[in-house]
Amino acid sequence: MQCPGCGETSQDGARFCTSCGTPLPRNCPACNEVNPQGARFCAWCGTRLPDAFIARANAASEPERRPVSVMFCDLVGSTPLSARLDPEELAEVIGVYQTRAAGAIALFGGYIARYVGDGILSYFGWPESEEADPERAVRAALAVVAAVTATPIHGERLQVRVGVATGIVVVGDPIGSGEARQLTAIGRTPNLAARLHEAAEPDSVMIDEVTRRQIGGLFTCRDLGELALKGFEAPVRAWRVMGERTVGDRFAALHAARLVPLVSRDEELGLLLRRWQQAASGRGQLVLLGGEPGIGKSRLIAELRARLRREAHGTLRYFCSPHHQSSPLYPVIARIEHEAGFTRRDGPDDRLRKLEAVLLPVGGPREDIALVADLLGVPVGDAYPKLDLSPQSKKQRTLEALMHRVVVLARRAPLLMLVEDVHWADPSSLEALDRLTGLLADLPILLVVTFRPEFVPPWVSLANATSITLNRLGRQDAEKLATEVMIGHALSPGLLERIVTPSEGVPLFIEELTRSLLENAEALNGPLPSLAVPETLQALLTARLDRLPAAKAVAQVAATIGREFTRSLLAAVAHLTEEQLEDGLD
């Protein structure tokens, strides 16, 4: 498969280019819709997909232990339906239900493991993991409910129940033979997802406690208390997902707990503040803030915002999303919807009124409002001029309208613009950033762009650009951070060693390992525990391994030996060729 970013060829079935890290396309060759890896037929048009889609799932047939979010859904009232409908009509209804549900699951990268009657079992986190698998599963669950209930079929309004659970499973071990051969996840999690779906109300999504913790404040959830579920000895705490929240600060939504004081970032923070002073004086600045996942990019931005709280300024914050890399200008759309205060209950007129309240104060041609409304899917009726433009012209005019708004806001007050996780940006958003960087020099704007190492920003050579790369913490700073997390508790030297050594200076790892100790009071006072990987880190680490197929097998074997190992011992037990071993170690 050829990478659209660098042109290099990557292994069939890979999701990221092995040369530059660019996400590889997974589009159906017939209808161009996105499908999950492992799908055999397009969920949208039914076309058989190229072997590249199937290769990764087949390659993952070796059973392995990994974190997975499991989703189970089924049609409500299928037995009464069978009594009311002719068998051919029933078959059509079931087919439409499965197509709608499969399309929603594919949209968020889920893997459909099997169809069980009118039930659908799907995995998020297999055959490849992403950091936000529980979030993707919940988004997919809500999308399934919306898609299935959209329009009646043969006069029947369809209803669906969905259950989602997250945990460790063993997956990839085939069961059955021939056409019945299936890859099944084994463990408590699939059973829990099935029981939660049984307990759910029609057209609702029910989730377990692990999923609830990992989605943070991104969704509105109602606590259902502890439920007695068949097959589970102890009651299980469950939540009903009421819907997605309009979130202006994704970092805050996922980190509702107390922010730990910033450690060892004084130099970087000082540089950001100096660039702010230059920008506020009218000399716009661009800061390119890079670093690996968990290194503290968002935490540093949170500290910058706190330092500027008492200064008169405006803030525009945009979040690129791994779930919307194919959605043009998604970060812009999400930001404007948040500013306008859109809710699910709003009708078209309500949305237009709220959008006007955001856009009219900045002036500009009335066509600008029509363009932004069109971008957000808000109908304007006869209130605004018709947009008789080619797709390319409409795109360019929309970008001009968005830039006009930024310029007006910046001339009213110095503007802090934050664009986070640009490694997930769609091409249109990158084009908008290109335009914005060209306008900065004469405007009081500090533009901070954050990204991971796989992204190479094209703006490094600009005269007003400053690059900051966040490095890992030294041992002394790592110990200080762990102590800050454990405020109110004493850490013995042995416990501190158990935290600091494996975390290797990554602030997120230090914080999560320390918090996992806080949740286990006995570990603080008893013998030294062997620390398990916290659930909050499992998907992140698994995703990083999944993106390095040559290294994964070597890393897994090495991990069974320990944190340190000799090459000769690894070669003796790995059962790999010399070339495979060398590639993995590299």
C-alpha atoms as one frame of an Amber mdcrd trajectory, in Angstrom:
protein
   0.000   0.000   0.000   1.460   3.366  -1.043   1.518   6.142   1.559  -0.197
   9.387   0.426   2.221  11.372   2.599   5.698  10.245   1.545   4.981   7.874
  -1.339   6.793   4.959   0.313   5.250   1.476   0.272   4.045   0.025   3.569
   3.018  -3.509   4.424  -0.494  -4.428   3.272  -2.967  -3.998   6.112  -0.817
  -1.442   7.952  -2.732   1.497   9.384   0.239   3.850   9.569   3.093   4.372
   7.142   6.227   2.674   8.479   8.376   5.448   6.959   6.624   8.683   8.020
   3.742   7.632  10.296   0.964   9.012   8.052  -2.383   7.185   8.512  -2.981
   4.945   5.511  -6.298   4.968   3.617  -8.944   2.360   4.387 -11.477   3.513
   1.818 -13.718   1.224  -0.197 -12.590   1.327  -3.865 -16.223   1.459  -5.011
 -17.890   4.063  -2.767 -14.814   5.567  -1.025 -16.338   5.113   2.456 -14.061
   4.239   5.404 -14.122   0.630   6.662 -12.394  -1.026   9.622  -9.317  -3.170
   9.147 -10.343  -6.801   8.853 -13.651  -6.089   7.102 -14.272  -8.379   4.129
 -17.141  -6.433   2.577 -17.816  -2.691   2.576 -20.364  -1.863   5.282 -21.783
   0.863   3.044 -22.155  -0.669  -0.435 -21.342  -4.358   0.029 -18.306  -4.390
  -2.300 -15.715  -7.039  -1.458 -12.726  -5.163  -0.084  -9.110  -5.661  -1.225
  -6.990  -8.155   0.660  -5.173  -5.242   2.346  -8.236  -4.730   4.539  -8.274
  -8.377   5.561  -4.545  -8.950   5.914  -4.124  -7.325   9.334  -6.958  -9.330
  10.892  -5.583 -12.577   9.480  -2.061 -11.677  10.590  -3.396 -11.171  14.103
  -4.566 -14.781  14.399  -1.930 -15.521  17.061  -3.802 -15.278  20.364  -2.660
 -12.449  22.608  -3.665 -10.710  25.796  -4.704  -7.098  25.222  -7.155  -4.368
  26.324 -10.316  -4.256  24.220 -13.618  -2.401  24.387 -16.368  -4.840  23.462
 -19.719  -3.670  22.097 -22.775  -5.887  21.814 -26.008  -4.705  20.237 -29.192
  -6.353  19.107 -32.598  -5.553  17.704 -35.409  -5.067  20.223 -38.552  -7.118
  19.657 -37.347  -9.278  16.786 -39.669 -12.141  17.817 -42.866 -10.014  17.606
 -41.526  -8.667  14.308 -41.278 -12.188  12.932 -44.939 -12.745  13.822 -46.084
  -9.549  12.077 -43.967  -9.628   8.927 -43.649 -11.955   5.976 -40.301 -13.866
   6.084 -39.003 -11.927   3.068 -39.952  -8.616   4.686 -38.356  -9.733   7.960
 -35.168 -10.657   6.114 -35.101  -7.190   4.550 -35.662  -5.507   7.940 -32.849
  -7.533   9.530 -30.595  -6.743   6.567 -31.244  -3.003   6.824 -30.630  -3.094
  10.591 -27.323  -4.934  10.133 -26.187  -2.599   7.348 -26.981   0.523   9.372
 -25.333  -0.823  12.516 -22.267  -2.099  10.640 -21.862   1.278   8.928 -21.889
   3.089  12.282 -19.372   0.621  13.741 -17.100   0.982  10.702 -17.240   4.767
  10.979 -15.381   4.559  14.292 -12.971   1.793  13.333 -14.703  -1.122  15.050
 -14.085  -4.729  14.068 -17.223  -6.850  13.684 -16.326 -10.215  15.192 -19.570
 -11.994  14.402 -23.307 -11.772  13.918 -25.343 -13.749  16.468 -28.923 -13.890
  15.207 -29.886 -10.223  15.214 -27.028  -9.400  17.568 -23.704  -7.885  16.523
 -20.488  -8.378  18.506 -17.714  -5.893  17.738 -14.289  -5.030  19.148 -12.526
  -1.684  19.523  -8.827  -2.245  20.129  -8.404  -5.291  17.907  -6.850  -6.175
  15.490  -5.083  -2.874  16.207  -5.383  -0.697  19.261  -5.830   3.057  19.453
  -5.492   5.179  22.566  -9.166   6.086  22.795 -10.772   2.686  22.159 -13.432
   3.110  24.909 -14.316   6.541  23.511 -14.580   5.126  19.989 -16.795   2.306
  21.246 -19.173   4.725  22.979 -19.324   7.009  19.941 -20.058   3.996  17.762
 -22.759   2.796  20.180 -24.550   6.153  20.036 -24.178   6.158  16.242 -25.705
   2.668  16.049 -28.772   3.828  17.999 -29.140   6.925  15.789 -28.664   4.993
  12.532 -30.955   2.077  13.350 -33.804   4.284  14.577 -33.490   6.857  11.771
 -36.391   5.793   9.512 -38.993   3.006   9.704 -38.720  -0.080   7.483 -41.948
  -1.671   6.203 -43.771   0.572   8.632 -41.767  -0.743  11.582 -39.789   1.635
  13.797 -36.665  -0.310  14.755 -35.192  -0.170  18.251 -31.847  -1.382  19.513
 -30.046  -2.024  22.813 -26.282  -1.593  23.199 -23.821  -2.637  25.908 -20.143
  -1.643  26.102 -17.477  -3.022  28.462 -13.704  -2.525  28.548 -11.021  -4.834
  29.909  -8.294  -7.372  29.249  -9.145 -10.271  26.942  -7.339 -12.995  25.059
  -8.196 -12.490  21.402  -7.072 -13.965  18.108  -7.498 -17.658  18.902  -9.794
 -19.073  16.188 -12.666 -21.336  17.142 -14.666 -23.557  14.795 -13.651 -24.573
  11.288 -14.416 -23.797   7.657 -16.979 -21.026   7.111 -17.842 -21.141  10.827
 -14.257 -20.329  11.850 -14.272 -17.154  13.997 -11.829 -15.107  16.020 -13.283
 -14.635  19.486 -12.276 -12.586  22.520 -12.157 -14.676  25.682 -12.587 -13.216
  29.160 -14.955 -11.396  31.478 -15.331  -8.339  29.234 -17.391  -9.835  26.348
 -19.746 -11.491  28.846 -20.163  -8.195  30.686 -20.941  -6.311  27.462 -23.604
  -8.911  26.610 -25.214  -8.668  30.077 -25.171  -4.866  30.009 -26.913  -4.850
  26.643 -29.584  -7.184  28.041 -30.188  -4.795  30.936 -30.329  -1.685  28.737
 -33.560   0.087  27.886 -34.592   0.178  24.205 -32.596   2.765  22.216 -30.073
   3.216  24.995 -26.371   2.561  25.597 -25.158   1.033  28.865 -21.473   0.969
  29.872 -19.354  -0.499  32.664 -17.220   1.301  35.244 -13.906   0.936  33.366
 -15.372   2.471  30.207 -16.958   5.250  32.262 -13.625   6.207  33.850 -11.790
   6.288  30.539 -14.261   8.505  28.658 -13.990  11.179  31.351 -16.312  14.137
  30.796 -16.679  13.681  27.031 -20.190  12.249  27.421 -23.156  12.857  29.688
 -23.790   9.694  31.726 -26.412   8.709  34.286 -25.277   6.516  37.163 -27.536
   3.443  37.366 -25.943   2.171  40.556 -24.961  -1.461  41.081 -26.869  -4.024
  39.035 -27.249  -7.759  39.650 -26.279  -9.316  36.310 -26.689 -12.962  35.404
 -23.429 -14.888  35.758 -21.694 -12.256  37.918 -21.419 -13.020  41.621 -20.975
  -9.411  42.734 -23.174  -6.490  41.625 -21.779  -4.503  38.690 -21.883  -0.715
  38.591 -23.273   0.625  35.318 -24.019   3.915  33.579 -26.365   4.928  30.791
 -24.777   7.201  28.177 -27.200  10.038  27.543 -25.204  11.670  24.750 -22.010
  13.438  23.741 -21.149  16.635  25.590 -20.101  19.777  23.758 -16.585  20.093
  25.151 -14.475  23.206  24.740 -11.431  21.731  26.490 -10.793  18.063  25.751
  -7.811  17.958  28.121  -9.915  19.207  31.037 -12.743  16.805  30.163 -10.383
  13.841  30.338  -8.520  15.094  33.425 -11.245  16.101  35.828  -9.053  15.261
  38.824  -6.738  17.820  40.439  -3.958  18.954  38.134  -0.564  18.095  39.555
   1.827  21.082  39.761   3.968  21.444  36.656   7.449  19.970  37.191  10.634
  20.806  35.280   9.074  22.901  32.512  10.125  26.379  33.668  12.333  27.005
  30.637   9.637  25.998  28.126   6.945  27.943  29.973   9.186  31.011  30.120
   9.774  30.819  26.367   6.007  30.578  25.717   5.383  33.628  27.910   8.062
  35.628  26.076   6.519  34.706  22.740   3.152  35.812  24.109   4.531  39.223
  25.022   5.934  39.615  21.504   2.617  38.559  19.970   0.579  40.835  22.236
   2.669  43.776  21.048   1.557  43.112  17.459   4.300  40.787  16.226   2.449
  37.486  15.754   4.286  34.351  16.821   4.060  30.650  15.978   5.205  28.030
  18.498   5.570  24.420  17.337   5.292  22.254  20.454   6.273  18.625  19.846
   6.739  15.544  21.965   5.726  11.934  22.426   2.343  10.932  23.901   2.098
  11.590  27.629   5.066  13.964  27.712   2.962  16.929  28.909   2.128  19.116
  25.899  -1.480  19.749  26.982  -0.398  20.195  30.601   2.077  22.910  29.554
  -0.666  24.676  27.593  -2.947  24.495  30.627  -0.232  26.230  32.657   0.209
  28.916  29.978  -3.527  29.623  30.030  -3.474  29.853  33.817  -0.630  32.406
  33.698  -2.531  34.546  31.180  -5.838  34.423  33.020  -5.571  37.982  34.345
  -4.498  39.503  31.028  -7.092  40.855  28.614  -7.053  38.508  25.637  -9.157
  36.132  23.571  -8.675  32.370  23.221  -9.521  30.064  20.331  -8.774  26.398
  20.984  -9.059  23.615  18.423  -8.673  19.852  18.896  -7.843  17.517  16.020
  -9.359  14.080  16.483  -8.245  10.558  15.539 -11.922   9.788  14.828 -12.357
  12.587  12.272  -9.242  12.531  10.099 -11.457  12.258   7.030 -13.835  15.065
   8.100 -12.890  18.394   6.467 -12.309  21.212   8.966 -13.587  19.082  11.862
 -11.661  21.073  14.557 -13.177  24.337  13.243 -16.691  22.895  13.114 -16.414
  21.521  16.659 -15.119  24.872  17.955 -17.910  26.941  16.386 -20.575  24.488
  17.559 -19.170  24.823  21.087 -19.117  28.639  20.920 -22.678  28.690  19.598
 -23.860  26.291  22.297 -25.561  23.821  19.964 -27.539  21.064  21.682 -29.181
  17.897  20.360 -32.606  19.430  20.957 -31.957  22.454  18.722 -33.963  22.688
  15.511 -32.615  24.322  12.318 -33.974  27.776  13.282 -32.428  27.550  16.765
 -29.067  26.620  15.309 -29.142  29.460  12.783 -30.037  31.956  15.521 -27.182
  30.729  17.744 -24.747  30.754  14.834 -25.700  34.320  13.941 -25.023  35.367
  17.551 -21.439  34.126  17.109 -20.759  35.374  13.570 -22.680  38.648  13.162
 -20.568  40.605  15.703 -17.435  40.150  13.543 -19.095  41.728  10.505 -18.157
  40.772   6.980 -20.326  39.856   3.975 -23.589  38.023   4.649 -22.276  35.343
   2.334 -19.733  34.481   5.062 -22.504  33.398   7.424 -24.090  31.338   4.649
 -20.738  29.638   3.996 -20.089  28.797   7.658 -23.701  27.641   8.077 -23.250
  25.359   5.085 -20.040  24.010   6.630 -21.956  23.176   9.830 -24.950  21.767
   7.970 -27.291  24.531   9.181 -29.974  25.463   6.593 -30.422  29.225   6.060
 -33.485  29.201   3.802 -34.103  32.504   2.031 -32.468  34.587   4.770 -29.053
  34.571   3.057 -27.778  34.552  -0.531 -27.678  31.258  -2.397 -24.223  29.727
  -2.728 -23.787  29.186  -6.452 -20.142  28.119  -6.215 -18.052  25.202  -7.412
 -16.799  22.902  -4.609 -13.282  24.331  -4.878 -14.520  27.941  -4.873 -16.782
  27.231  -1.906 -13.843  25.760   0.006 -11.633  28.769  -0.693 -14.386  31.257
   0.212 -15.096  29.346   3.424 -11.428  29.521   4.413 -11.437  33.268   3.679
 -14.520  33.722   5.876 -12.855  31.820   8.725  -9.655  33.868   8.393 -11.675
  37.120   8.379 -13.196  36.176  11.728  -9.772  35.456  13.257  -8.387  38.793
  12.024 -11.331  40.756  13.480 -11.064  39.014  16.856  -7.298  39.592  16.995
  -7.679  43.324  16.309 -10.054  43.625  19.257  -7.714  41.945  21.764  -4.522
  39.876  21.637  -5.452  36.340  20.674  -4.134  33.014  21.980  -4.799  30.309
  19.387  -4.197  26.677  20.315  -4.354  23.880  17.757  -3.719  20.535  19.438
  -2.785  17.114  18.053  -2.106  18.303  14.504  -0.771  14.818  13.652  -4.502
  13.907  13.404  -5.504  16.928  11.311  -7.467  16.492   8.086  -5.993  18.033
   4.888  -8.441  20.981   4.896  -7.486  21.903   8.456  -3.802  21.825   7.491
  -4.606  24.115   4.574  -6.379  26.499   6.968  -3.289  26.455   9.205  -1.126
  27.310   6.205  -3.281  30.378   5.549  -3.229  31.379   9.205   0.563  31.185
   9.538   0.813  33.533   6.554  -1.312  36.150   8.356   0.424  36.067  11.737
   3.265  38.517  11.281   1.167  41.703  11.549  -1.410  40.479  14.063  -1.359
  40.164  17.882  -1.714  36.364  17.804   0.245  33.615  19.532  -0.463  30.404
  17.636   0.635  27.237  19.469   0.510  23.993  17.473   1.054  20.672  19.249
   1.984  17.390  17.597   3.707  14.045  18.056   7.101  13.094  16.579   5.599
  11.321  13.546   4.322  14.676  12.230   6.810  16.989  10.491   5.450  20.580
  10.628   5.964  22.449   7.342   6.220  25.838   9.073   9.596  25.396  10.824
  11.424  27.775   8.499   9.100  30.757   9.093  10.870  33.750  10.634   8.410
  34.011  13.517   8.354  30.253  14.276   9.809  28.773  17.470  10.203  25.012
  17.965   9.926  23.444  21.412  10.446  19.727  21.964   9.483  18.382  25.364
  11.923  15.807  26.686  11.476  13.204  29.400  12.043  14.119  33.034  15.285
  13.356  34.812  15.212  11.067  37.833  15.081  13.855  40.408  12.175  15.563
  38.638  10.396  12.232  38.185  10.603  11.590  41.921   9.306  15.109  42.611
   6.325  14.554  40.297   5.453  11.236  41.962   5.622  12.947  45.349   3.279
  15.701  44.128   0.731  13.083  43.024   0.967  11.341  46.410   0.361  14.538
  48.363  -0.684  13.612  51.889   0.982  10.163  51.684   4.577   9.179  52.290
   6.417   7.231  49.607   9.082   4.788  50.716  12.293   4.659  48.654  11.278
   1.199  47.428   7.880   2.366  46.177   9.441   5.407  44.560  11.837   3.121
  42.713   8.930   0.961  41.498   7.328   4.058  39.995  10.279   5.995  38.612
  12.254   3.206  36.937   9.598   1.738  34.627   8.035   5.115  33.803  11.368
   6.325  32.320  10.614  10.011  32.770   7.250  10.166  30.929   5.014  12.369
  33.137   1.771  10.585  32.213   3.259   7.206  33.131   4.556   8.564  36.430
   1.180  10.056  37.366  -0.865   6.986  36.427   1.466   4.497  38.145   1.384
   6.623  41.280  -2.401   6.970  41.209  -2.758   3.210  40.856  -0.839   2.927
  44.134  -3.131   5.481  45.777  -6.111   3.269  44.919  -4.482   0.375  46.783
  -4.026   1.450  50.400  -2.436  -1.896  51.339   0.388  -1.286  48.863   1.322
   1.893  50.731   1.831   0.118  54.023   2.517  -3.529  53.192   5.293  -5.325
  51.285   6.424  -3.870  47.981   3.817  -4.678  45.319   4.457  -5.661  41.716
   2.791  -2.797  39.858   0.393  -3.751  37.083   0.037  -1.455  34.090  -2.852
   0.919  34.947  -5.937   0.534  32.753  -5.514   4.160  31.648  -2.171   3.275
  30.019  -2.890  -0.175  28.605  -4.480   0.980  25.341  -1.864   3.714  24.832
   1.023   1.264  25.167  -0.685  -1.425  23.095  -1.349   1.118  20.333   2.327
   2.076  20.249   3.351  -1.583  19.918   0.743  -2.225  17.210   2.311   0.531
  15.098   5.675  -1.260  15.196   4.912  -4.733  13.809   8.573  -5.672  13.412
   9.319  -4.719  17.013   6.171  -6.079  18.648   7.078  -9.762  18.654  10.584
  -9.002  19.928   9.253  -6.649  22.623   6.739  -9.230  23.854   9.374 -11.938
  24.181  11.834  -9.519  25.789   9.191  -8.433  28.318   8.832 -11.994  29.577
  12.547 -11.974  30.413  12.479  -8.606  32.167  13.362  -4.958  31.706  16.988
  -5.874  30.926  18.151  -8.812  28.810  21.095  -9.966  26.772  20.875 -10.318
  23.034  22.025 -13.930  23.196  19.272 -14.886  25.659  16.650 -13.117  23.549
  17.884 -14.904  20.406  17.758 -18.254  22.204  14.098 -17.992  23.230  12.517
 -15.795  20.540  12.434 -18.409  17.721  13.005 -15.665  15.150  15.398 -15.513
  12.246  18.478 -13.355  12.631  16.969 -10.809  10.211  13.643 -10.641  12.113
  15.454 -10.242  15.428  17.683  -7.479  14.052  14.706  -5.605  12.557  12.808
  -5.844  15.825  15.724  -4.603  17.920  16.316  -1.710  15.527
